[in-house]
Amino acid sequence: MMNFKHLTQLSLLSVVVTSLGVGCSTEFQSQSMDKKVMPTAYEGYTGVYPGFTLKLDERFDAFNEQIWAKGDGAVGNESDCRFQPQGVQVVDGLLNLIIQQEEIEAGFSVDHQKDKKAYSYSCGELRTVEQKKVKFGRFETRMKAPNRETASGYISSLFTYTNSGLQEWEEIDVELEGGRPDKFQANLIYGLNTVNWSKTREWGAWEDKIVVGPVDDWRVFAIEWTPDAIKWFVDGTLVKTLSQSDLNCEPSCKPPQIHKTPIPDNLTQLMMNFWIPNDQIQDVFGGNKHRNLYPMITQYDWIRIYEWDNAPFENW
């Protein structure tokens, strides 16, 4: 196996891009050349949902700066890597989020508006730009986690996120973990006046690890978000629903929840990221990193964003 440790960063990215091209099947190569057809999905996929209108059909022919921005922060203290521009690559009709072993100097994060420590790994994050926020809708992606034989500790995702720290933390997640390569985690995270994840437990721990089969195969994940419910789908199958009645603490709250949790209702960004957990949390969340081989890649074939017809998006 090629030893990536001594390659320069430029050579390393060249190897990543080349290996991605070789690894693509004829199906994926032909799809990237003909973007007028329906995206590759699952049997019976139509891309049509009553009450929702398609607003973005992103096939990753090129990086669209009118829609997407790259992150430069990190996932709190839980992450062993910092998001960097080289962690986001659009190649041959695929979005590749990449984790590499390389020294990242301490420096200011525009995303976090503060200095970040030095890291020994870079990773990738993509989000809709500030002008393209969403509220209510359906969000779909065809994605594939890295091969379980060479990736044992990571988190890759599709999620909505808004948190000023002074108002509401609202987050709806699809998360794939290296330690659970046949499951995905469906999350709702909510909190008031907190930037501390542990404080959000006062509004409930709305997390389920759901068996869906190999997540290092191509699968279509979807979040459907309306004022009354949040639904998660995998390959067109509904696998979880959270309705407002589920969140209401009736007849009483179950610890650690002490507050009723509302369905999120603020404008938010749609995000994807790929990162590795630190040593303290890896055996609980994300998976132990001992079998990770770098560079490590998670891939997104396409993203489709639908507005809810009762509350159309602005500026789309």
C-alpha positions as CSV (number, residue, x, y, z in Angstrom):
1,M,0.0,0.0,0.0
2,M,1.3,3.5,-0.8
3,N,2.6,5.4,2.2
4,F,1.0,8.8,2.2
5,K,2.9,10.1,5.1
6,H,5.9,11.5,3.2
7,L,3.9,13.0,0.3
8,T,3.7,16.7,-0.1
9,Q,0.2,18.2,0.3
10,L,0.0,18.9,-3.4
11,S,1.0,15.4,-4.3
12,L,-1.3,14.0,-1.7
13,L,-4.3,15.8,-3.2
14,S,-3.3,14.5,-6.7
15,V,-3.3,11.0,-5.4
16,V,-6.7,11.5,-3.8
17,V,-8.2,12.8,-7.0
18,T,-6.7,10.1,-9.1
19,S,-7.8,7.3,-6.8
20,L,-11.3,8.7,-6.8
21,G,-11.4,8.6,-10.6
22,V,-10.2,5.0,-10.7
23,G,-12.6,3.9,-8.0
24,C,-15.7,5.2,-9.8
25,S,-17.8,2.6,-11.6
26,T,-19.0,3.1,-15.2
27,E,-22.4,3.9,-13.7
28,F,-21.1,6.9,-11.8
29,Q,-18.8,8.1,-14.6
30,S,-21.6,8.0,-17.1
31,Q,-23.9,9.8,-14.7
32,S,-21.5,12.7,-14.2
33,M,-21.4,13.2,-18.0
34,D,-25.2,13.4,-18.4
35,K,-26.7,15.5,-15.7
36,K,-30.0,16.0,-17.5
37,V,-31.3,12.7,-16.3
38,M,-32.8,11.9,-12.9
39,P,-30.1,11.3,-10.3
40,T,-29.0,7.8,-9.5
41,A,-31.0,6.8,-6.3
42,Y,-33.0,3.7,-5.5
43,E,-35.6,1.7,-7.3
44,G,-38.9,3.7,-7.6
45,Y,-37.2,7.1,-6.9
46,T,-39.2,9.9,-8.6
47,G,-38.0,13.0,-6.7
48,V,-41.6,14.2,-6.4
49,Y,-43.2,14.8,-3.1
50,P,-46.7,16.3,-2.6
51,G,-46.5,19.6,-0.8
52,F,-42.8,20.2,-1.6
53,T,-41.1,21.9,-4.6
54,L,-37.6,21.2,-5.7
55,K,-35.4,24.3,-5.4
56,L,-31.9,23.0,-5.9
57,D,-30.7,19.9,-7.8
58,E,-27.0,19.9,-7.0
59,R,-25.0,17.3,-9.1
60,F,-21.5,18.7,-8.2
61,D,-20.4,19.4,-11.8
62,A,-18.4,22.3,-10.3
63,F,-18.1,24.2,-7.0
64,N,-21.0,26.7,-6.9
65,E,-19.9,29.7,-4.7
66,Q,-23.4,31.1,-5.0
67,I,-24.8,28.2,-3.0
68,W,-21.9,26.7,-1.0
69,A,-19.3,27.9,1.5
70,K,-16.4,25.9,3.1
71,G,-16.1,25.8,6.8
72,D,-12.9,26.9,8.7
73,G,-13.8,25.9,12.3
74,A,-14.1,22.6,14.2
75,V,-16.7,20.7,16.0
76,G,-16.3,22.1,19.5
77,N,-13.7,20.3,21.6
78,E,-14.9,16.9,20.3
79,S,-13.0,17.0,17.0
80,D,-9.4,16.0,16.4
81,C,-9.3,17.9,13.1
82,R,-10.0,21.4,11.8
83,F,-12.0,22.2,8.7
84,Q,-9.8,23.5,5.9
85,P,-10.4,24.4,2.2
86,Q,-8.5,21.4,1.0
87,G,-10.9,19.2,2.9
88,V,-13.6,20.0,0.3
89,Q,-13.1,18.9,-3.3
90,V,-15.5,18.6,-6.2
91,V,-14.2,16.0,-8.6
92,D,-16.0,14.2,-11.5
93,G,-19.5,15.0,-10.3
94,L,-18.8,14.1,-6.7
95,L,-18.4,16.1,-3.6
96,N,-15.5,14.6,-1.6
97,L,-14.9,15.6,2.1
98,I,-11.4,14.6,3.0
99,I,-9.5,14.1,6.3
100,Q,-5.7,14.3,6.0
101,Q,-2.9,13.9,8.5
102,E,-1.1,17.2,8.3
103,E,-0.2,20.0,10.7
104,I,-2.7,22.9,10.9
105,E,-1.4,26.0,12.7
106,A,-3.4,27.8,15.3
107,G,-5.3,30.7,13.9
108,F,-8.4,32.7,13.7
109,S,-11.7,31.1,12.6
110,V,-14.1,33.3,10.7
111,D,-16.9,30.8,11.4
112,H,-16.3,30.8,15.1
113,Q,-15.0,34.4,15.4
114,K,-12.2,33.3,17.7
115,D,-8.8,31.8,17.6
116,K,-8.5,28.0,17.2
117,K,-5.7,25.8,18.5
118,A,-3.3,23.9,16.3
119,Y,-4.4,20.5,14.9
120,S,-2.6,17.5,13.4
121,Y,-5.4,16.7,11.0
122,S,-7.4,18.7,8.4
123,C,-11.0,17.8,7.5
124,G,-13.9,19.2,5.5
125,E,-17.2,21.0,6.0
126,L,-19.7,22.5,3.5
127,R,-22.7,24.7,4.2
128,T,-25.2,26.8,2.3
129,V,-24.2,30.5,2.2
130,E,-25.8,33.0,4.6
131,Q,-28.0,34.3,1.7
132,K,-29.5,30.8,1.1
133,K,-30.9,29.9,4.5
134,V,-33.8,27.5,4.7
135,K,-36.8,26.8,7.0
136,F,-39.0,23.8,6.6
137,G,-38.5,21.5,3.6
138,R,-37.0,18.2,2.4
139,F,-33.3,17.7,2.2
140,E,-31.9,14.6,0.4
141,T,-28.4,13.4,-0.4
142,R,-26.9,10.3,-1.9
143,M,-23.8,9.7,0.1
144,K,-21.3,7.0,1.0
145,A,-19.1,6.8,4.1
146,P,-15.5,5.6,3.8
147,N,-14.8,1.8,3.6
148,R,-15.0,0.2,7.0
149,E,-11.8,-1.7,6.5
150,T,-9.8,1.5,6.5
151,A,-12.0,3.9,8.5
152,S,-13.0,3.0,12.1
153,G,-13.4,6.4,13.7
154,Y,-15.2,9.3,12.0
155,I,-18.5,11.2,11.7
156,S,-20.0,12.2,8.3
157,S,-23.2,14.0,8.1
158,L,-26.1,16.0,6.6
159,F,-27.8,18.4,8.9
160,T,-29.5,21.7,9.6
161,Y,-27.9,24.0,12.1
162,T,-28.4,27.4,13.7
163,N,-27.0,28.6,17.0
164,S,-26.1,32.1,17.9
165,G,-25.4,31.1,21.5
166,L,-27.7,33.9,22.7
167,Q,-31.0,32.5,21.4
168,E,-31.9,29.0,20.2
169,W,-29.7,26.0,19.2
170,E,-31.7,24.2,16.6
171,E,-30.2,21.2,14.8
172,I,-31.6,18.2,12.8
173,D,-29.0,15.5,11.9
174,V,-28.2,12.5,9.8
175,E,-24.9,11.2,11.2
176,L,-22.8,8.2,10.1
177,E,-20.2,6.8,12.5
178,G,-17.1,4.7,11.8
179,G,-17.9,2.7,14.9
180,R,-21.4,1.7,13.7
181,P,-21.0,1.1,9.9
182,D,-24.5,-0.5,9.6
183,K,-26.4,2.3,11.4
184,F,-27.0,6.0,11.2
185,Q,-27.9,8.4,13.9
186,A,-31.0,10.6,13.6
187,N,-30.8,13.6,15.9
188,L,-32.8,16.6,17.1
189,I,-30.8,18.9,19.2
190,Y,-32.4,21.9,20.9
191,G,-31.4,24.4,23.5
192,L,-32.0,28.0,24.7
193,N,-29.2,30.5,25.5
194,T,-26.4,27.9,25.4
195,V,-23.4,27.0,23.3
196,N,-22.7,24.0,25.5
197,W,-24.0,20.7,24.1
198,S,-24.5,19.2,27.6
199,K,-27.0,21.9,28.5
200,T,-29.2,20.9,25.5
201,R,-30.0,17.7,27.4
202,E,-32.4,19.8,29.4
203,W,-34.6,19.7,26.3
204,G,-34.2,16.0,25.7
205,A,-31.8,13.6,24.1
206,W,-33.6,13.0,20.8
207,E,-31.1,10.6,19.3
208,D,-31.6,7.2,17.7
209,K,-29.0,4.8,16.2
210,I,-31.0,3.1,13.5
211,V,-29.9,-0.1,11.7
212,V,-30.1,0.5,7.9
213,G,-27.4,-1.7,6.4
214,P,-24.0,-0.7,5.2
215,V,-23.4,3.1,5.2
216,D,-20.1,2.6,3.3
217,D,-22.4,1.7,0.3
218,W,-24.2,4.4,-1.6
219,R,-27.5,5.3,0.2
220,V,-30.0,8.1,0.0
221,F,-30.7,9.9,3.2
222,A,-33.5,12.5,3.6
223,I,-34.8,14.8,6.3
224,E,-38.4,16.1,5.9
225,W,-39.0,19.0,8.2
226,T,-42.4,20.7,8.7
227,P,-43.9,22.7,11.7
228,D,-45.6,19.5,13.0
229,A,-43.0,16.8,12.6
230,I,-39.5,15.8,11.5
231,K,-39.1,12.6,9.5
232,W,-36.0,10.7,8.4
233,F,-35.9,8.4,5.4
234,V,-33.3,6.0,4.1
235,D,-33.6,4.8,0.4
236,G,-37.2,6.1,0.4
237,T,-38.2,4.2,3.6
238,L,-39.5,6.2,6.6
239,V,-37.3,5.1,9.5
240,K,-38.1,7.7,12.2
241,T,-40.7,10.4,13.0
242,L,-40.6,13.0,15.8
243,S,-43.9,14.9,16.1
244,Q,-44.6,17.7,18.5
245,S,-46.5,15.4,20.8
246,D,-43.4,13.3,21.2
247,L,-41.5,16.3,22.5
248,N,-44.1,17.8,24.9
249,C,-43.1,16.1,28.2
250,E,-46.6,14.6,28.6
251,P,-47.6,13.4,31.1
252,S,-44.1,14.4,32.4
253,C,-40.5,14.8,31.3
254,K,-38.1,12.0,31.5
255,P,-34.7,12.9,32.8
256,P,-32.5,14.5,31.7
257,Q,-35.2,16.4,29.9
258,I,-36.9,19.1,32.1
259,H,-38.3,21.4,29.3
260,K,-40.8,20.9,26.5
261,T,-39.0,20.9,23.2
262,P,-40.4,22.7,20.2
263,I,-40.0,21.6,16.6
264,P,-37.3,24.0,15.2
265,D,-38.8,27.0,13.4
266,N,-35.8,29.4,12.6
267,L,-33.9,30.0,9.4
268,T,-30.9,27.7,9.2
269,Q,-28.1,26.6,7.0
270,L,-27.9,23.1,5.5
271,M,-24.5,21.5,6.2
272,M,-22.3,18.5,5.6
273,N,-19.1,17.7,7.4
274,F,-16.6,14.9,7.9
275,W,-14.4,14.8,11.0
276,I,-12.7,12.5,13.5
277,P,-13.6,12.3,17.2
278,N,-11.0,13.0,19.9
279,D,-9.7,10.2,22.1
280,Q,-12.0,11.1,25.0
281,I,-15.2,10.5,23.1
282,Q,-14.2,8.1,20.3
283,D,-15.4,5.0,22.1
284,V,-18.8,6.5,22.7
285,F,-19.4,8.5,19.6
286,G,-17.7,8.2,16.2
287,G,-15.6,5.1,16.8
288,N,-12.1,4.3,17.8
289,K,-9.6,5.7,15.2
290,H,-7.0,2.9,15.5
291,R,-7.8,1.5,12.0
292,N,-8.1,4.9,10.2
293,L,-5.9,5.2,7.1
294,Y,-5.4,8.7,5.7
295,P,-6.3,10.4,3.5
296,M,-9.9,9.3,4.3
297,I,-12.8,10.3,2.1
298,T,-16.6,10.5,2.4
299,Q,-18.5,11.2,-0.8
300,Y,-21.7,12.9,-1.8
301,D,-23.2,12.2,-5.3
302,W,-25.9,14.8,-5.2
303,I,-28.0,17.1,-2.9
304,R,-31.6,18.0,-3.6
305,I,-33.3,20.8,-1.6
306,Y,-37.1,21.2,-1.6
307,E,-39.1,24.0,0.0
308,W,-42.3,23.3,1.9
309,D,-45.0,24.9,-0.3
310,N,-46.8,26.5,2.8
311,A,-43.6,28.4,3.6
312,P,-41.6,29.2,0.4
313,F,-37.9,30.0,0.7
314,E,-36.6,33.5,0.3
315,N,-33.7,34.4,-2.0
316,W,-33.7,31.1,-3.9
